[in-house]
Amino acid sequence: MTRRLILHIGAPKCGSTFLQRAMVQNQSTLGDHDIAYPTPSGAHPGNGLAALSGPSMQCILEEYQQKTILLSHEDLFAQAARATDLVDLQASGQITVEILVFLRPFSDFIFGDYSQFIKQNYRTYCTVQSAFEGRSFAQVAVDRSRAMPVAGFLRAWRKSFGEQSVRVAHFRNIQSVLEHVLGQPALNWSIPRQASNPSLRMMDCDRIVAAINRGAPEAQVQAMINAGLRDAGQDDPGRTAERREWIEALFDHQNTLLEQEFGYDNRHANITASAA
């Protein structure tokens, strides 16, 4: 029997934690529909890094006998070259691989990415009294745009698993896409905001970075982050039109490639217009 592997590969800061926590809390319901979400091995709710290891995948196939297996991890996004064991499993006829990618406009991605770096690295930043190695937000955005050839990442996955293997959707559609792909089991998608790795508002990021750079103690910075997380989801004057426009311009070529090669328009202006 050929098994079906649904592989969610990210992108980072595009709802991955929300998706993963929803799958963990719905493991029993998924099992009733002949779908397995293998239990993650650590605190991270993602389980998808097993896809990069042939022995790990064989263990999953032996332990979970369901027809469909769902794996997810945002760190897979740029890892197509390491998925050779998975390619071999598909070539052997043991599995068919379907790849899911959720994106958000690149300006929103950069805002969220900037927040994530602060949350993960503020202790180091406080030690040296310099956030982002002294780089400005604009410099960080430029560096991230150079490190994120998104269309190339997706092209590599498609090359490995077939022309129709990659499905790209907006991260706000995670629920509808997953329910469609999985056969619409009645899943519980109620995930507390604080459990879904929310992003700090840019106005709070600006304040926190300024505090770090003037030498604020770690405890004060941590308190600022905690307060900012409580306000996540509120209006954010820090996401200015000017910032958004030049970030979108940084990724204009990537957006063109995504539309040409994958039929997906990730431009902020067009997504906003279509949602209106």
C-alpha positions as CSV (number, residue, x, y, z in Angstrom):
1,M,0.0,0.0,0.0
2,T,1.3,3.4,-1.0
3,R,1.0,5.8,2.0
4,R,0.2,9.5,1.6
5,L,2.7,11.9,3.2
6,I,1.5,15.5,3.6
7,L,4.6,17.6,4.4
8,H,4.1,21.2,5.6
9,I,7.4,23.0,5.2
10,G,6.6,26.5,6.4
11,A,7.3,29.3,5.7
12,P,8.6,30.6,9.1
13,K,6.4,33.2,10.8
14,C,3.4,32.1,8.6
15,G,1.2,30.3,11.1
16,S,3.3,27.2,11.6
17,T,3.1,27.1,15.3
18,F,-0.7,27.6,15.1
19,L,-1.0,24.7,12.6
20,Q,1.2,22.4,14.7
21,R,-0.5,23.0,18.0
22,A,-3.8,22.4,16.3
23,M,-2.6,19.1,14.9
24,V,-1.3,18.0,18.3
25,Q,-4.5,18.7,20.1
26,N,-6.5,16.9,17.3
27,Q,-4.4,13.7,17.1
28,S,-7.2,11.6,18.3
29,T,-9.7,13.0,15.8
30,L,-7.2,12.7,13.0
31,G,-6.6,9.1,13.9
32,D,-10.3,8.4,13.6
33,H,-10.0,9.6,10.0
34,D,-7.0,7.3,9.2
35,I,-4.6,10.3,9.6
36,A,-1.5,10.4,11.8
37,Y,0.2,13.5,13.2
38,P,3.2,11.7,14.8
39,T,3.9,13.0,18.3
40,P,6.7,15.6,18.3
41,S,9.9,14.5,20.1
42,G,10.5,17.7,22.1
43,A,8.8,20.9,23.3
44,H,8.5,22.2,19.7
45,P,5.1,21.2,18.3
46,G,6.5,20.5,14.9
47,N,7.5,16.9,13.9
48,G,8.6,17.4,10.3
49,L,12.4,17.3,10.7
50,A,12.0,13.5,10.7
51,A,11.4,13.8,7.0
52,L,15.1,14.5,6.5
53,S,16.2,11.2,8.0
54,G,15.5,7.9,6.3
55,P,15.7,5.9,9.5
56,S,13.3,8.3,11.3
57,M,10.8,8.1,8.4
58,Q,11.0,4.3,8.5
59,C,10.3,4.3,12.2
60,I,7.3,6.6,11.6
61,L,5.9,4.4,8.9
62,E,6.2,1.4,11.1
63,E,4.8,3.0,14.2
64,Y,1.9,4.8,12.5
65,Q,-0.1,2.6,10.3
66,Q,-2.6,5.2,9.1
67,K,-3.0,5.8,5.4
68,T,-2.1,9.5,5.6
69,I,0.7,10.9,7.7
70,L,1.1,14.7,8.3
71,L,4.5,16.2,9.1
72,S,5.2,19.8,9.8
73,H,8.2,22.0,10.5
74,E,9.0,25.6,9.4
75,D,12.7,24.8,9.3
76,L,12.1,22.5,6.3
77,F,11.5,25.5,4.1
78,A,15.1,25.8,2.8
79,Q,16.0,22.1,3.3
80,A,14.9,20.4,0.0
81,A,18.5,19.3,-0.7
82,R,18.6,17.3,2.5
83,A,15.4,15.4,1.7
84,T,17.1,12.7,-0.4
85,D,15.9,9.8,1.8
86,L,12.3,11.1,1.3
87,V,12.9,11.2,-2.4
88,D,14.0,7.6,-2.3
89,L,10.9,6.5,-0.3
90,Q,8.7,8.1,-2.9
91,A,10.6,6.5,-5.7
92,S,10.2,3.1,-4.0
93,G,6.5,3.5,-4.1
94,Q,6.1,3.4,-0.3
95,I,4.8,7.0,-0.1
96,T,3.5,9.9,-2.2
97,V,4.6,13.3,-1.0
98,E,2.4,16.4,-1.1
99,I,4.0,19.6,0.1
100,L,2.1,22.5,1.7
101,V,3.5,26.0,1.9
102,F,1.8,28.9,3.7
103,L,3.0,32.4,2.9
104,R,2.2,36.0,4.0
105,P,3.2,39.2,2.3
106,F,6.9,39.7,2.6
107,S,6.5,42.9,4.5
108,D,4.4,41.1,7.2
109,F,7.0,38.3,7.2
110,I,9.9,40.8,7.9
111,F,7.9,42.5,10.7
112,G,7.3,39.1,12.3
113,D,10.8,37.9,11.6
114,Y,12.3,41.0,13.3
115,S,10.1,40.3,16.3
116,Q,11.2,36.7,16.5
117,F,14.9,37.6,16.5
118,I,14.3,39.9,19.4
119,K,12.4,37.3,21.4
120,Q,15.0,34.6,20.8
121,N,18.2,36.8,21.2
122,Y,17.4,39.6,23.6
123,R,19.6,38.2,26.3
124,T,22.6,38.2,24.0
125,Y,21.7,41.6,22.8
126,C,21.5,42.9,26.3
127,T,24.9,41.4,27.2
128,V,26.6,43.4,24.4
129,Q,24.1,46.3,24.6
130,S,23.5,46.2,20.9
131,A,20.5,44.7,19.1
132,F,21.1,42.9,15.7
133,E,24.8,43.5,15.9
134,G,24.2,47.2,15.5
135,R,22.2,46.9,12.3
136,S,19.2,49.2,11.7
137,F,15.8,47.7,10.9
138,A,16.3,48.6,7.3
139,Q,19.7,46.8,7.2
140,V,18.1,43.7,8.8
141,A,15.3,43.8,6.2
142,V,17.8,44.0,3.4
143,D,19.9,41.1,4.8
144,R,16.8,38.9,5.3
145,S,15.7,39.6,1.7
146,R,19.0,38.4,0.4
147,A,18.8,35.2,2.6
148,M,15.3,34.4,1.5
149,P,15.1,33.3,-2.2
150,V,11.7,31.9,-1.5
151,A,10.8,30.9,-5.1
152,G,14.1,29.1,-5.3
153,F,13.4,27.1,-2.1
154,L,10.0,26.1,-3.5
155,R,11.4,25.3,-6.9
156,A,13.9,22.9,-5.3
157,W,11.1,21.0,-3.4
158,R,9.0,20.8,-6.6
159,K,12.0,19.5,-8.6
160,S,12.5,16.7,-6.0
161,F,8.9,15.6,-5.7
162,G,7.1,16.4,-9.0
163,E,5.6,19.3,-10.9
164,Q,2.3,19.1,-9.0
165,S,3.8,18.4,-5.6
166,V,3.8,21.9,-4.1
167,R,0.7,23.8,-3.0
168,V,1.1,27.4,-1.9
169,A,-1.6,29.3,0.0
170,H,-2.0,32.3,2.3
171,F,-1.4,31.6,6.0
172,R,-4.9,32.9,6.9
173,N,-6.2,29.9,4.9
174,I,-4.4,27.2,7.0
175,Q,-7.7,25.9,8.4
176,S,-9.6,25.6,5.2
177,V,-6.7,24.2,3.2
178,L,-5.8,21.6,5.9
179,E,-9.5,20.5,6.2
180,H,-9.7,20.2,2.4
181,V,-6.5,18.3,2.0
182,L,-7.2,16.0,5.0
183,G,-10.8,15.3,3.9
184,Q,-12.4,17.8,6.2
185,P,-12.4,16.1,9.5
186,A,-14.1,18.1,12.3
187,L,-11.0,19.6,13.9
188,N,-10.7,21.9,16.9
189,W,-8.8,25.0,15.8
190,S,-9.1,26.9,19.1
191,I,-5.5,27.8,20.0
192,P,-4.8,30.5,22.5
193,R,-3.0,33.5,21.0
194,Q,-0.1,33.2,23.4
195,A,0.4,29.5,22.4
196,S,0.8,30.3,18.7
197,N,4.0,32.3,19.0
198,P,2.6,35.8,18.3
199,S,4.7,38.6,17.0
200,L,5.4,41.8,18.8
201,R,4.1,44.9,17.3
202,M,6.7,46.9,15.4
203,M,6.1,49.9,17.7
204,D,7.1,47.6,20.7
205,C,10.1,46.2,18.7
206,D,11.3,49.8,18.2
207,R,11.0,50.6,21.9
208,I,12.7,47.3,22.9
209,V,15.6,47.8,20.5
210,A,16.1,51.4,21.7
211,A,16.2,50.2,25.3
212,I,18.7,47.5,24.5
213,N,21.0,49.9,22.7
214,R,21.0,52.4,25.6
215,G,22.0,49.6,28.0
216,A,18.8,48.7,29.7
217,P,19.1,45.7,32.1
218,E,17.9,42.3,30.8
219,A,15.0,42.2,33.4
220,Q,13.6,45.5,32.1
221,V,13.8,44.3,28.5
222,Q,12.2,41.0,29.3
223,A,9.4,42.9,31.1
224,M,9.0,45.1,27.9
225,I,8.7,41.9,25.8
226,N,6.1,40.4,28.1
227,A,4.1,43.5,28.0
228,G,4.4,43.7,24.2
229,L,3.2,40.1,23.9
230,R,0.1,40.9,25.9
231,D,-0.7,43.7,23.4
232,A,0.0,41.5,20.3
233,G,-2.8,41.8,17.9
234,Q,-3.6,45.5,18.8
235,D,-3.2,48.3,16.2
236,D,0.5,48.8,15.3
237,P,1.5,52.3,14.2
238,G,5.0,50.9,13.7
239,R,4.0,49.1,10.6
240,T,4.1,52.3,8.6
241,A,3.1,52.6,4.9
242,E,6.7,53.7,4.1
243,R,8.2,50.7,5.8
244,R,5.8,48.3,4.1
245,E,6.4,49.8,0.6
246,W,10.1,49.5,0.6
247,I,10.1,46.0,2.1
248,E,7.7,44.9,-0.6
249,A,10.1,46.5,-3.1
250,L,12.9,44.4,-1.8
251,F,10.9,41.3,-2.6
252,D,9.4,42.4,-5.9
253,H,11.5,39.9,-7.9
254,Q,10.5,37.0,-5.6
255,N,6.9,38.0,-5.9
256,T,7.2,38.0,-9.7
257,L,8.7,34.5,-9.6
258,L,6.1,33.1,-7.2
259,E,3.3,34.3,-9.5
260,Q,5.0,33.1,-12.7
261,E,6.1,29.7,-11.4
262,F,3.5,28.8,-8.8
263,G,0.5,30.9,-9.7
264,Y,0.5,32.6,-6.3
265,D,0.3,36.4,-5.9
266,N,2.0,37.3,-2.5
267,R,2.0,41.0,-3.0
268,H,0.6,42.9,0.0
269,A,-1.5,45.3,-2.1
270,N,-3.2,42.5,-4.1
271,I,-3.9,40.3,-1.0
272,T,-5.3,43.2,0.8
273,A,-7.5,44.1,-2.2
274,S,-8.7,40.6,-2.6
275,A,-9.7,40.3,1.0
276,A,-11.7,43.6,1.0
